[in-house]
Amino acid sequence: MNTVKVKGIEIELLGEKYVLPPLPIRAFSKGEASAKLKKINDDMQNINKDGLGAITAESWCNLVDLVTTALQRNYPAITAEEVENGFTDVEALMGVMQNLVSQSDTFKARVEQERKNVTEKFLAEKKD
């Protein structure tokens, strides 16, 4: 495993360990990550009732895209094909899905807090 630049969770692809960091801001700023995470989350909500069949082909593709984007922060040369072929365990893949979906909520909370901080700072400066 290479030296990682961004901390994250450890995952295994074809027996090799990688550190999967959070998605970069650019993944959200383009508007793609939020929509992809929403689709994955929606499908995951139906797993209890429909099993893995609830996860659509679109969600699987979205997952590979998002995992590849995140991994490229630490492993710039990794490809979507390597990520897609690397998952040999559905349980591990589900853990990665849950991690990415939770990042979306975390990201939203951080953005909201930052927005509040900027607003409060602006109002405080305006009073002075």
TADA-V356362 format. One record per backbone hydrogen bond with DSSP energy under -1.0 kcal/mol. CO is the residue of the C=O (numbers start at 1). NH is the residue of the N-H. If there is no record, write none. Layout:
CO;NH + CO;NH
//
This chain:
9;20 + 11;18 + 13;16 + 16;13 + 18;11 + 20;9 + 24;27 + 25;28 + 25;29 + 26;30 + 27;33 + 28;31 + 32;36 + 33;37 + 34;38 + 35;39 + 36;40 + 37;41 + 38;42 + 39;43 + 40;44 + 41;45 + 43;46 + 44;47 + 46;50 + 47;51 + 51;54 + 52;55 + 56;60 + 57;61 + 58;62 + 59;63 + 60;64 + 61;65 + 62;66 + 63;67 + 64;68 + 65;69 + 66;70 + 67;71 + 68;72 + 70;73 + 71;74 + 71;75 + 75;78 + 79;83 + 80;84 + 81;85 + 82;86 + 83;87 + 86;14 + 89;93 + 90;94 + 91;95 + 92;96 + 93;97 + 94;98 + 95;99 + 96;100 + 97;101 + 98;102 + 99;103 + 100;104 + 101;105 + 102;106 + 103;107 + 104;108 + 105;109 + 106;110 + 107;111 + 108;112 + 109;113 + 110;114 + 111;115 + 112;116 + 113;117 + 114;118 + 115;119 + 116;120 + 117;121 + 118;122 + 119;123 + 120;124 + 121;125 + 122;126 + 123;127 + 124;128
//
